[in-house]
Amino acid sequence: MQAEAGAPLSAQDVPAAPPRSRQGLLAALVAVAVTSYLADLGSKLWAASALADGHRVPVLGDLLSLRLIRNPGAAFSIGTGSTWLLTILAVVILVVIVRASRRIGSRGWAVALGLLLGGALGNLTDRLFREPGFGRGHVVDFIDYRVFIGNVADIAIVTAACLVALLSVRGIALDGTRPGGE
């Protein structure tokens, strides 16, 4: 496509995704978010009822096991004394995702933001409703990778980060356009 006789289109010249297409992308984002959230919630309910605190259950020898812990911090137990701050950060992330979703024009971004939304909601639910209290709850972690222990929400968040990096390297903007109209 070209804007004027021989001039390539810029990102501003490329029309945004039509409303019907955008609705489909938003539906995909919501479906991915709900699926990842429910998978996280269900797996945590199972882990909390089936696993004994701290007891290791080998799954793949020493490489992967199940071990239930309740994590007051973030990844690698960073920020264990700042649970309220982590709760506020999760809410800010959710607001940013919802606002960004209005501009979505790419299936890849719909999946990435859906995974990020579902994962953030999963860990936020723990922070809001688990012991020791509202906004200070400890996150249920149970997948032991030997280096750290995580959960399904963490898998969704890391997968989302990898997708965002891949989309960025490929030059695909949130609205589905590419710089230079390529």
C-alpha positions in Angstrom: 0.0 0.0 0.0 1.2 3.5 -0.7 0.0 6.9 0.5 1.0 9.0 -2.6 2.7 8.2 -5.8 5.5 5.9 -4.7 5.6 7.0 -1.0 5.3 4.1 1.5 2.6 4.2 4.1 3.6 5.2 7.6 2.0 3.7 10.8 -0.3 6.7 10.9 -1.6 6.0 7.4 -2.6 2.4 8.1 -6.2 2.3 9.3 -6.8 0.8 12.8 -8.5 -2.6 13.1 -12.2 -2.3 12.2 -14.6 -2.3 15.2 -15.8 -5.9 14.4 -12.2 -7.2 14.3 -11.3 -5.3 17.5 -14.3 -6.9 19.2 -13.0 -10.3 18.2 -9.6 -9.4 19.6 -11.1 -8.2 22.8 -13.1 -11.4 23.1 -9.9 -13.4 22.6 -8.1 -11.3 25.3 -11.0 -11.9 27.7 -11.1 -15.7 26.9 -7.4 -16.1 27.5 -7.6 -14.0 30.7 -10.5 -16.0 32.1 -8.9 -19.4 31.1 -5.6 -18.5 32.7 -7.2 -17.1 35.8 -9.5 -20.2 36.3 -6.5 -22.5 35.7 -4.5 -20.6 38.3 -7.4 -20.5 40.8 -8.2 -24.2 40.4 -4.6 -25.3 40.6 -4.1 -23.3 43.8 -7.3 -24.7 45.4 -6.0 -28.2 44.5 -2.5 -27.5 45.8 -3.7 -26.0 49.1 -5.9 -29.0 49.8 -3.7 -31.8 48.4 -0.1 -30.8 49.3 1.4 -30.5 52.8 3.2 -27.2 53.5 6.8 -27.5 52.6 6.7 -31.3 51.7 8.3 -32.0 48.4 6.6 -34.3 45.8 9.0 -35.2 42.9 7.4 -34.9 39.4 10.4 -35.1 37.1 13.2 -36.3 39.5 15.2 -33.4 40.9 14.3 -31.1 38.0 10.6 -30.4 38.9 8.5 -31.1 42.0 5.5 -29.9 43.8 6.0 -28.1 47.2 3.4 -25.9 48.8 4.5 -22.5 50.2 2.7 -19.3 50.9 4.8 -16.4 49.5 4.3 -12.9 51.0 6.7 -11.4 48.4 7.1 -11.3 44.6 9.4 -13.6 42.5 12.2 -15.2 44.5 10.4 -13.9 47.7 11.6 -10.3 46.9 9.7 -7.7 48.8 8.3 -9.9 51.6 7.7 -6.9 53.8 6.0 -4.9 51.1 2.9 -7.0 50.4 0.6 -3.9 50.3 2.9 -2.3 47.7 2.7 -5.5 45.6 -1.1 -5.4 45.8 -1.2 -1.8 44.7 1.3 -2.6 41.8 -1.0 -5.4 40.7 -4.0 -3.1 40.6 -2.0 -0.6 38.6 -1.0 -3.3 36.1 -4.6 -4.4 35.7 -5.7 -0.8 35.0 -2.9 -0.4 32.4 -3.9 -3.6 30.6 -7.6 -2.7 30.5 -6.7 0.8 29.1 -4.3 -0.7 26.6 -6.9 -3.2 25.4 -8.9 -0.4 23.8 -6.1 0.0 21.2 -5.5 -3.6 20.5 -5.2 -4.6 16.8 -3.1 -7.8 16.9 -4.0 -11.4 17.9 -0.5 -11.8 19.4 -1.1 -8.8 21.7 -4.6 -10.1 22.6 -3.0 -13.3 23.8 -0.1 -11.6 25.6 -2.4 -9.1 27.4 -4.9 -11.9 28.2 -2.2 -14.0 29.8 -0.9 -11.0 31.7 -4.3 -10.0 32.9 -5.2 -13.6 34.0 -1.9 -14.1 35.8 -2.1 -10.7 37.5 -5.7 -11.4 38.6 -4.7 -14.8 39.9 -1.9 -13.5 42.2 -4.0 -10.4 43.1 -6.8 -12.7 44.3 -4.4 -14.3 46.7 -3.2 -11.0 48.0 -6.7 -9.8 48.6 -8.4 -12.9 50.0 -5.8 -15.2 51.6 -4.2 -15.1 55.0 -3.0 -13.0 56.8 -5.6 -10.5 55.6 -7.0 -8.3 52.9 -4.3 -6.8 50.7 -1.6 -8.6 52.6 -2.4 -12.2 51.6 0.3 -14.6 50.8 0.4 -16.1 47.2 0.1 -19.8 46.9 3.1 -21.2 45.1 3.6 -24.9 44.5 5.6 -25.6 41.3 9.2 -26.1 42.5 11.7 -25.5 39.7 14.6 -25.9 42.2 15.6 -22.3 41.6 12.3 -20.8 42.6 8.7 -21.9 43.4 5.9 -20.5 41.4 2.3 -21.1 40.2 0.2 -21.1 37.1 -0.3 -17.3 37.3 3.5 -16.9 37.2 3.7 -19.2 34.1 1.0 -17.0 32.4 2.9 -13.8 33.3 6.3 -15.1 32.1 4.7 -16.4 28.9 3.1 -13.0 28.3 6.5 -11.3 28.9 8.1 -13.6 26.3 5.3 -12.8 23.8 5.6 -9.1 24.4 9.3 -9.3 23.7 8.8 -11.4 20.5 6.1 -8.9 19.3 8.4 -6.0 20.0 11.4 -7.6 18.3 9.1 -8.3 15.2 8.1 -4.6 15.3 4.4 -5.3 15.9 2.7 -2.5 17.8 -0.2 -2.9 20.1 -2.6 -1.6 17.4 -1.2 -4.3 15.0 0.8 -1.8 12.8 4.5 -2.0 12.0 6.7 1.0 11.7 7.3 1.9 8.1 4.2 0.1 7.0 6.0 -3.2 6.5 
